[in-house]
Amino acid sequence: MVMKPVMRGSRTLHLIDVENLAGQALPAIGEIRKLRDRYDGQVGIASTDLVVIACSHKALLSVALGWPGVRYRVRSGPDGADLELLDVLDHERVTERFRRIVIASGDGRFAESTARLAALGCHVTIVSRRQSLAVRLWLAAHAVIRIDDPAPGRAEPWLSRTMRMSTGSDVRDGGRRDAARMVPPDVRADSAGALA
């Protein structure tokens, strides 16, 4: 599907993979409530924003009771929540409706969509747990907020797209980038040690 550039609107779309953000497949209602409060405190949700939460059918009751009043997408199986959120990005003309998109997942599966949205003029923020942030997603986003950061509401300054772009090439090393220098020490790597 071809996405059009951002035209209007100052609303924010929040796409939340609640199981990824909670760090478990079946979070309890109380854990969902704490996650909701922490998310709202660190990211902020305006009354005009659209919040879409994806989860498996097994987690839906806890999610709906712990985070009421939002839109739910349900799909079970491997990467079910990811696929539901990607479906929203691919089929709901989000670039025409929102200037800011917050993707609450550290999964690298969102990197391509994040880069495409950013290229079309959307400001894309990733919200993730410290240990589940894939480097390719981190590189594609404008900013990252760590939901488990002890200082609420603070995006890491080294995560800004402007800073990465301005320091991406170093004349002293012939213009080559040393990926290890650009990746924060706690960004996730796969089992073979390659950056996810």
N, C-alpha and C positions, 0 to 999 in steps of 0.2 A: 504494500500500500504506500502511496506517495503522501507524505505529510506536507502541509502548506506552512509557510512562515507565520509567526505570531502576528496577529492583527490587533486584537483588542483584549481588554479585560485585565484586571489585576488580581483575579482570584488565584488561589493555590490549589493544586491537586495533590493530595497525600495518598500515595499507594503504599499500603502496609502489608508486608508478609509477616503476620503476627507470630507465627511459629519460629521464623528465622530471627526476628527481633527479640523474642522471649528466650531463644536458645533451647527450646524443647518442643516436641511434637504435640503434647497435650497439656498446655499450661492451665492451671486452675483459675477460677474466676477472680480470686484475690490477686493473683499474679498479673492477670490482664488489667485489673483496675490500677495496680501500681505502675504498670507499663504505660497505660493511658495517661496517668497523671505526670509521669516523668517525661513522656513524649510532649505533652502539652506545655510543660514547663521549659523544656529545652528547645523545642521547635516552634511551638505556638500554633494554634488552630483558630482562625477567624470564623465568625458566624457565617460568612459567605463562602468559605472553602468547602471543597468536596473531599470527603474522606472515604476511601475504598479499602476495605480490609479483606484479604484473601486467606483462606485456611482450608483444612480438610473437613470432611463432614463430621469426623470424630471430635474436632475442637470447636465446632460452630456454636454449640449451646454455651460453653464457657465464654467464648468470644462475644457473643451477642449479649449475654448478661453482664459481662465485665466492661464492654465498650459499646453501650447502646447508642442508637441514633445515627448510625453511619450506614453506608452501603456495604453489603457483604457479597463476596464472590467465593464459591465453594467448588473445589475439585480435589479429589483424593488421588493418592498414588505419588510416585516419584515426581518431584518438582511441580505438583499440582497447583500450589499457591502462586509460584512463579509464572506458570503458564496463564493463569487467570489474570494476573496483573499485566503481563505482556499483551494479552488480548485487549485489555483496556487501552494500552498505549497504541496498539496497532489499528484499532477499529473505531475509536470514539472521538476522532478529530481533536485531540487534546491540545495541539499547537494552536488551534483557532480559538480555544476557549480559556486557556490558562497561560500566564506569563511565567509562573513559577511552578515547578514540579518537584515534589519531595518523594523520593523512593526510599522506603524504610526496609532495606535489605542489604546485606553485604555481598550477595551472590553475584559473581562475575557474569552471569547470564544476562544481567541488565546493562552491561557495558556498551554494547552496540546501540541499543535504544537511547541510552543516556547521551552518547556522543552525537547521535542523529538529532535529538531534541535540542542539545546545546548549539549545534550548527544552525538550527532553524530559529534561534533566538530565545529559547526558553532558558531560564536560569534553573539549573538542576542541582539539587542538594541531595546527598545520600545520608541517611541515618542508619547507623550500624553499630553492632557490638564491636568492641575493640578487636576481638580475636576472629571475627568472621568477615572482615573487609577484604575482598579480592582486589588485588593491585590494579587490574585492568579497569575495574569499576571506579576506583579511587582516581585514576588518571583521567577518566572521561568526565568526571563531575566538576562543577564549579566549586563546591564546598562539601565537606563531610562533617557531620555532627555525630559524635560517639555517644550513644544512649547510656553507656555505662561510665562516662566521664564524670569524675567527682565534682567538676565545676559546671553546673547546668547552664545551658544556653550559650556555650562557648565553642564555636567552630575553631578547629586548629588553624592558626594563621598560615602554616606551611602547606595547608591543603588548598589554598586558593589557586584557581586556574591561572590568574595573572602572574602569581609568583612562579608557578611551574613553568609557564611559557617564557618568562623573562630570564630564567636560569637554566632552561633546557639545553642550551648549547654552550660549550665552553671553548673559547678560542685556544686556550692552552693545551687542550687535548685533541686538537684538530677537528673540533665540532662533534666528536663522538660523545654520546651520553653514557655515563656509567649508571645503569639502572639501579644498582645497589645504593648509590648515593641519593637517588631520588625517592626511594621507598622507605617509609618510616619503619622502624625496627619491628613493629608489631603487626604489620600487614601480613595476611595469610599467604602461605605458600602451600603448594600441593604436596602429596606424599613423596614425590621425587625431588623435592626441594626447589622446583621451578615456581616462579611467581604465578599465582592463580589469576 
